[in-house]
Amino acid sequence: MTTRTIRARDRPVFGVDVHSGDVRGDSPSYALVILDPVDEDDPDAPDADGPMARITRDVVSFRKLCRLIDDREPLYVATDNAYELAADKGELVNFLRSLPDGTRLVQVTGAERPEPLSRVASRHGIPYGKKPMKEAEASARLAAANVGHEVTAFTDETTVKVSRGRSTGKGGWSQDRYTRRIHGNVRKRTRQVQSKLKESNLEFERDVTEKYGGYANATFTVEARPEDIPVSNSRAGDVRVEVERERRDGIEYEPLVKRRDRVIVGIDPGTTTAAAVVGLDGTVHALYSSRTGDTAEVTEWIVEQGRPIIVAADVEPMPETVEKFRRSFDAAGWRPTTDLPVDEKLHRTREASYANDHERDALAAALYAYDDHEDQFERIAAKTPPRLDRGAVIAGVVAGESSVEAVIEDLSEDDGDEGDGGGDDAEGDPTEPERTEEEETIRRLRERVDRLESHAESLEDDLDERDDRIAELEGELEEAKREERIEARTRRAVSRLERETDRLERERDEAQERVEDLERKVETLKELWRLDHSNFGDVAEGRGLVSVKVVEQFTLDALDAADEAYGLVAGDVVFLRDASGAGRRTAERLAEADPRAVIRGEGNLSDVADAVLFERSVPVVPADAVPVREVDELAVAGEEDLAAAVDDWEERAEERRRDEKAERIDRIISEHRAGRTLPETEE
């Protein structure tokens, strides 16, 4: 398994697009979509066809985006235009330098001349929308499928410099020993770095500056990226290590995947995913299978083997997973008219060596696709000039669905024509008599006729193949329409039943909630009735239950609301659900109602409110001493509990009055002794 495959499975991919503002202005915001990899064996993981399944969407500032990149260290930061993240080339280089090791900036729309994102997304079967969040998601999904170019300002060479971490000083009686120790530690660290580079099989060049007692510094030029080097920036005591990539002259764009020879790929999806690669000559190149392999890993493996021009399946219709692979490589598809029987697959793969049935099925699909195109490959090869790449011509005809002549003409234009064409530039035999103008015209016309006849034959063959394919597709289309009509009727019926089921379930849930609410009320009323009638003697003597008026907060507005709702009159028992926060005016408003008692709920009375109520002889008792029972807007309390709590308050109030009186007398005596004029005191 390659390093890139491991990262593709274990690290997220960021998709970024400007949400508002301008990168050249102040504080642009970005639409950010994060595709997180999930473990396919995790039972809580969401369903998905590929490794990227968990999606996070957010709108972030540039600073928060950079902070998330540093924290999450994504595999790719994907965008449709790299200059949406930087105002100019200098800022873009600084942004690239700030990326964590292993994180790459990817422009999914191409290199210096990018395509529209909508076109790239459509070509690869990625959902696209014009809103910034949709564009950011499309960029992330394209990068996750290895589509696009890495934006880089650095080469694949990295400089590792080991140097002194502190100055050797200006001298002294122990200067030599101190300098020797520093240079010795630099040499020791240099050898450690060199040993790690060798263990990692990395190619490097070393340049050392020797000084007294060891090395003053050492520089390693390593043929690798920083993330592939087992050394990082550090500073410990006498030694400092700095790792830095070599800077390019400008900004360059490198494709994420570098495809080589054209190949045919067979894929067998399922719990165990298998793939087989076959050359254009029918040679089996490689086989692959894995129970844990995801789409990114399989794609990476295929890319390492070559550039697919045909992606084949062994069943009809082609599975959606195989179709996704076909679209990602922009290749032609192949599948049999009916599912390939096992005995035929065994016979076709009898000369190959495979590890399991899944590899056999993938190889059979690739080989049958080759058999079906073998004659076409030979015809294309016969018409291809020696100077052109036969694989490129075959790819243009098969995957690009163009004629041989059109592909050859395009490739010839790309390579540049040598001469004016034909044999006019070649020197003829000097012994051959010179042709007349008419003979030369006839020769050119005959060559042109030969080329046109050859082209016509090729077009007729292609036309016959297209007619057969059209007839086959029309039959499939009619069958698909019939199945679609049946499925549409089924979906409508199911949708209608689901809507009816949802309505009935909502009505049931609402009825259950009403029943539960009424049952709670009934139980409360029963309990109150039992409490009121538990002792008929007490009821007869007037010591049963007492009505309580509830005030939600000890505020003027709450008192006015309670007074308006059910009136506050003398002799009422008032329950303050929240007794905190009242001032003098609020307390005086409550005291004016002359309540029999005030039951304090949550919170504590302020000192001012407590003093006002105490002066007005309004008993304030805690809710713990007088439990209040509530039913809707009604509330009651036990008469005995209330009377006992009021008596207790009276005792405490009498003691408080005595204490205050004693305190006043002490103050008067103290002032008298001090020779002050005594104010008149209240008796």
N, C-alpha and C positions, 0 to 999 in steps of 0.2 A: 504494500500500500504506500502511495507516495505521500510526501509531506503536505502537498496541497489538498489531497483528498481528506486527510485527517482534519485539516483546518476547515474545510468546507462542511464537515459534519459537526465540528465542535464549536465553531465561532459564528456569531451573527453577521448579517449583511445589512448595511444602512443604505436606504434610498433617500436622496435629498433633492428638494426643489425650492426655489424662492417662493415664499408664501405672500409676503408683502414687503414693500420698500424696495430699495435698490442697493446692490452691493457697493456701488460707488457713492451712496448717500450715507445717511445716519441710521444705524441700528436696523438692518434688514432682519426679518424673521423668516424661518425656514420650515417647510413641511417635512417632517421626518417620519419615515416608515422603517421599522426594524423587523427583519425576518429572523426569528430565533430558531435554531435547530432543536428538534425534539427527539427523544429516544422512542423508536418505533415499538420497543417492547414495553414501554410505559403504558399501563392500562388507562391512565388519565390523560394521555396525549390526544390531541385532536386528530380527526381523520385528515389525511393528506396523501397525495401521490408522491411527494418528494420530501427531502429532509427539512425544508423550510416550511413550517406549518404555523407556528405561533407568531401572530402579527401584532405589533404595537405601533400606534399612530399618535403623533403629538406635533404641536407647533412650538418651536424653540428659537431662542436667540442664537447668534453665532457663538457667543461665549459658552452657552450651555451645550451647543452641539460639540464644540471642541472638548468640553469636559466629559460628555458622554463617550466620545471616541477614546479619550484617555482611559476612562473607567472600563468600558466594555471591550476595547481592542478588537473591533470587527475585522472580518477578513477583507471586506470591500466597503468603501464609501462610494456609492454609485450616484451619478448625476448625468443629465443629458448634455450639460455644458460645464466644463471644469471652471470657467471664468464666472460662474455664478457664486463661487466660493472665494474669489479673489478679484480685486479691481484691476490688477495688472500682473505682468510676468513675475516681478519681484515678490509680490504678496503670495502668488501661487507657489513659488519656490519655498517661501517661509512656511506656508501651510503644509507642503509636502514634507519639509524637514521636521515639522512638529508631530507628524503621524507616528503612532507607536510602531515598533518593529513588527513586521508581518502584516500591517494594514496597508492596503493599496487604494489609491484614488482611481476610479474607473469611469471613463466616459463611454456610456453604452451606445452612443449614436455614431461612433466612428472615430477617425483621427482628426487631421487638420480641417477636413471638409465634412462635418457631421451631417447625417441624414436627419429628417424629422423623426422625433421619437415615436409618433404614431405609426410610421411606416415600419420601423424596426420592430415595434411591439407586435404589429399585425403579422409580420413575416415569421415571428417565432411563437405565435399563438398566445401572447401575453395580453390580459385585459388592459384597456387603456381608456383614460378619461382626461378631459382638458383641465380639470381642477388640479391645483398644485399637489394635493395629497394623492390623487390618482396617478399623476406623473411620477411622483416620488416612489409609489409602490411599483409602477411599471419598471422604473430604473433598477430597483432592488431585485425584482424577479429576473430581469434580464441578466444582471451581474451574477446572481445565484446560478444561472444556467450557463455561466462562462461566456456571455455575449458582451463584446465591447473591447475597449483598449485601455490598458493601464497608462495613466498619465505620470510620467516620471521625469525628474530633473537630475537623477543620479545614475551612475553606472552600476554594474553588478560587482565592482571592486570596492573593497572596504579597507580602510586604513586603521590598524590597531597600533596605537602609540603607547609605549611604556616609558615613563620618565620620572624624574625626581618629584616627590610630593612636597618638598620643602627646600629652602635655600641652604647651601653649605655654610653660609655665614661669612664673616669678615676675618676670621682668624682667632687665635688663642692657643693656650698651651696644649689643649686637647683637640685642636682643629683637625689634624691628620686622622686621628682615630674616628672622629665624627664623620668626616668626608668618606673615609673608607667604608664605614657602616652603611651610609646612604647608597653609595655606588654598589656595594655588595647586595643590598636588598633589591635594587633595580635589576641586577643580573639574575638574582634568584627568581624574581617575578617574571622576567623575560623567558627564562627556561620553562616556567610553569605554563605560560601562554603558548609557547612553541609546542610543548607536549600535548596540550589540549587540541591544538590545530592539527597535529599529526594524527591523534586518535580519531578525529572526525574526518580524516582523509581529505583535508582541504589543501588546495594548492596555494602556496604563498611564497613571497620573497621577503628576506629579512635584511634590514640595514641597521647596523649597530655602531654607536659612538662609544668607544672604550675610554674610560678615565681611571684615575688612581683608585685601585681597590675593586674595580668592576666596570659597570656601564653607567654612562650619564643618561642615555636614552636608547631605545630600540624601536624601530618602525617595521611593522609587518604589513605588506600589501597582499590581501587575501582575495582570491577569486570566489567571492560569495557575498550574499546579502547579510546585513547585521543579524537578522533573525536566524540565520543558519550557522552563525559563529557562536561557539560555546564560551564567549567572553563578553562582558558588558562593562559599561562605564563604572569606575570605582576609584576610591581614594582612601588609602589606609596607611597612616603613618608616613613613612618615607617615600612611598611609591604611589603614582597616579596612573590609571589606565583610561585612555580615551578611544572610543570607537566611533568612526565617522565614515559615511559613504563618500565615494569620489563624485564630485559634481560634474555634470555634463555642461556643454557649451550653451545649451538652450533647453526648451521643453520638448520631450519626445513622447510618442504614442506607440506602445507595444501591444499587439493583440494578446488577449488572455490565453488563447490557445494557438499553437503553431502546428498546423496540419501538414502531413507529409503525403505519402502515396495515396492514391484513390483506392478505396476498398469497398467490399460488400459486407454489411453487418447483419447478422441474425440475432434476434433477441427473444428470449423466453421469459416473460414476467411471471411474478407470483411470489409466494413466500420465499423461495430461493430464486433470485434473479440470475439468469445466465446470458452470456453474450458470446458470439463467435465472429471472428474476422477472417474473411476470405479475399484473396487478391483477385485482380481482374483476369488472371490466367487460371483461376480455379484452385490455387494453392491455399491450403489452410495455414493461416498465420498464427493465430492465438485463440485460446479459449479462456473463459472466465465464468466463475459462479460464486455466489456468496449469499448466505442467509441474512446477513446484517447489512449488506451493501445498499446504499440509497441511490437516488437518481444522480446526485452529484458525483458519487464515487464511480458509478458505472460510466457516466459521461467522461470523467477524467481518464478512465482506463481506455475507452474507445479513442479518445483524442490522442493518447499516447501511441496507439497502434496505426493510425492513419486518418484519412479524410473520407468519410462515408459518402458514396454517391447513391447507394441503395440500402434501405433499412427494411429487413424482411421479417415476417412472422410465419409460423407454421399452422395457423388457424384462420378461419374466415368467419366473421369479419376481423379486421386487424384490431387487436386490443388497444384501448385508449392510451395505455402506457407506452406501447410501441409507437403509436402515432405521435406522441409528444417527443419521443427521441427523433423521429423522422423530421418533425418540424424544426427541432432545435438545430439539426445539421443541414436543413434546407435540402434534403435528399429526396430521391424518388422512393415510393413505397412498393413493396411486393408482398402478396399473400396468395395462397392457392385458391382455386375455385371452391374447394371443400377442404375440411381439416385433413392434414396429412396423416395417413394410417401409420401405426407404429411399425408394421413390418416394412413399409417403404422407407421410413426414416432409418431403420436398422440397416437396410440394404444400401442406402445411399451413403451412410457414414461408416461402412464396414472397414474401410482402410484407414480411418482416423482413430486417434486415441483420445478418449474423453473420460472425465472423472465420474459423471453421473448422468442420469436421464435428462436433466435440464440442459446441460451442455450439449448433449446429443440433439435435443429438439432445436436449440439455437443454431447448431451447425447445419442441421438438415435444412432449416429455413434459408440460410445463407447459400448453401450449395444448390438448392432447387432454384433460387433466384438467379444464380450464375448460369445454370442450365438453360433457364428461360431466356437469358440475354446473350448467351454465348455467340450465336450467329450474328446478332446485331453488333457485338464487340468486334467480330472479325471483319464485318463490312466496314465499320468505322475505321478500323486499323488500316485496311487496304486503301482507303481514300485519304489517310492522313499523311502529309508530307513528312519526310524524315526529320526535318528541323523542328517540328512541333512536338509537344508532349502528348503522347497518345492518351494518357490518363485524363489530361485536361480536356481533350476533345470529347472523349467518352462521357465525361462528367457533364459537359455542356449539352450534349445531345440527350442523355438519359435523364439527368436531374433538371437541366434547364429547358428540356422539351423544344430544342431548336434543331434545325437541319444541320447536317455535317458541313455543308458548304458555308452556312452562316457562321458556325462556330469557328471554322478554319479562317474565314475572312476576319472575324473579330480578333482571333489570336494573332493573326499575321499583322493586323494594324497595330496591336499592342507591342509586338516585337520589332516593328519597323520593316518596311519592304526593302529588299535589296535589289536595286535595279528597277526597271520599268515593268518587269514581268516577262514570263515566257522565256524563250531562248534568244531573244533579240540581242542580249548583252553578251552572249557567248560568242567566241570567235569560231566561225565555221571552218570547214576544211578548205585550205587554200587551193586544193586541186579541183574543188567543186565549182562548176560554172556559176556565175552570178545569175540570181533569179531576176526575172523581169518584175515589174511592179504588179502586173496582173497575177503572176504566179505567187508572189508574196501575199497578195490579198487573198487568193484562194487558200493558201496554207493556213493563214490566220483564221479564215472562216471555218475551215475544216476542224481546226483545233477547238474553236468555239463551239461548233456543233457537237463534237465529242464530249466536251464538258457539259453542255446542256443536256445531251442524252443521258449521260451518267447521273446528272442531277435529277432528271425526270424519273429515271428508274428508282433512285433513292426516295424521291417524293412519293412515287406510286407504292413502294413498299411501306413507307411511313403511313400513307393514306389507308392502305389495307389494314395495317395494325390499328390505326385510329378508328376505322369503321367497326372492326371487331370489338374494340374496347368500348366504343359508344353504345353498340348493341348490348354489350354486357352490362354497362352502367345503367342503360335505360331499364333493363330488366330489374336490376337491383333497386333502381329508383322507384319503380312501380311497387315492388315488394315493400320497400321502406315506407312509401306513402300509405300503403294499406295498413302496415303495422302501426304507423304513426296515428292514423285515424282511430284504430282500435284503442291505442294507448291514450289518445286525447279524450275519447269518450270515457275511458276508465278513470282518467284523472279528474274529469269534470264530476263524475259520480262520487268519487272519493272526496273531492273538495266539498261537494254539497253535504255529504254525510259528516265530514269533519266540522264544517261550520255548525251544523245542527247539534253535533255532539258538544262542541264548545259552548253553544248557547245553553243547552241543558245543564252542562256542568257549572256554568256561571250561576244559573238560577238555583241549582242545588246548593252551591256554596253560600249564596246569599241567604237562602232559607235556613241553612245550618247555623249561620252566624246569628240570625234573628232568634232562632230557637235557643241557642246558647245564652244570648243576652237576656231573654225572658226567663230562662231557667235560673240564671244568677239572681235576677230581681225577685223571683218567687222564693228562692232559698233565703235571701236577705229578709224579705217580709215575714217568712215563717219564723226566722230566728228572732226578729223583733217582736213578733206576737208572743213567742214563748217567753221572751224576756219580760214583756209587759204583763203576762198572765201567769208567771211562775209562782207568784205569791198573791193570792186574791186579797189577803188581809192588808198587805201593803198598798194595793191599788185602792182599796176602800178608804184607807186613811190618807190618800193623796200623796203617797210616797212611791209612785210607780215610775213613769218616764216624764221627762220634761222636754219641751220643744227647744231646738237650738237653731239659731239663724247664722248661716255661714257667710263670712266675708273673706274673699279670696286673698286680699293683701291689706295691710294696715296703712292705707293711703286714703286721701280725701275722695278720689274718684271711686275707689272700691266701696267706701262707706255710702256714697251717694247712690251707687248702683244697687246696693243691697236695700237701702231705704226705699228706692223707687220700686224695687221688685216685690218686697213683702213688708216694708215698713220697719223702722226701728223705734220702739216705744219703751217707756219705763218698765222695768221688770223683765226685759228680754235677757235671754242667755245668748251671748254672742261668741261665735267660734272664729278666731283669727287664724286662717290656714297658714299665712306667712306673717309673723308678728314683727319682723325687722323693718327698720328704715323709717319709722314714724317720727315726726317732730311734735313740737308743742301744739301747733294749731290742729294737727290731726287728732292728737290725744284729747284736746278740749272738745273737738267735734264729737268724738265717741262718748266722752263723759256727759255731754249735754243730753244724750239720749237716756241717761240714768239707767244703765243696764243692771240687772241683778248680779251678773258675774260675766267676766271675760275669760274664755278658755284660750290659752296660748298654744298654737301649733308649732310649726317649724320656726327657727330663728329666735333671737332674743330681743326683748324690748330695749329701745334706746333709753339712756338714763333720763333724758328729758321727758319722754312719754311715761316712763315708770313713775317719775315724780308727780306728774300731772294727775295720773289715775289714782295714785296713793293719796294725794291731797283731796281729791273728790270722793275718796272712800269707795272706789270701784274695785272689787276683788278681782285679782288676776290669778288664775289657777292654771297649772300645766295640763296639757292633753293627756299625759301619762296618768294623772290622778283621776281625770273624768273622761273615760273613753267616749268618743262620739261615733255614732253609727249613722251612715248616710244611705238613702235610697233616692236615686235621681236628685231632685232639688230639696228633698226633705232630710232633716237630721234630728236625732234625738239623743239624749244622754240619761243615765240613771239618776233619779232624784236623790237617792242616798249618797251616791258618789259625789254629786254636786254639793250637797249639804255638808258632807265631811270635808271636802276641799275648801269650801267657803269658811267653815269653822277654823280650819288650819290657817287659812290666810288671815283671819281676824286675830288669832293668837300672835302670828308673826307681825301683823301690823301694830298691835298694842305694844309689843316688845320694841319695835322700831321707833314708835312714838316716844317711849320712855328713854331710849338711847339718845334720840335727838334732843329731848328736853334736858337730859343730863349734860349733853355736850354744850347746849346753850348756857346753862348755869355755870359750867366750868369756864366758858369764854367770858361771861360777865365778871366772874370773880377775878380772872386774870387781868382783865382790862381795868378793874377797880384798883387792884394792887399796883398797876402801872401808872395810876394817876390820870387815866384818860377820862374824858367825858363819856358817860355811858349812854348809849342810845336807848330809847324807849323799847322795852321788850314786850312781846305778846305773852299774855298769861295763858 
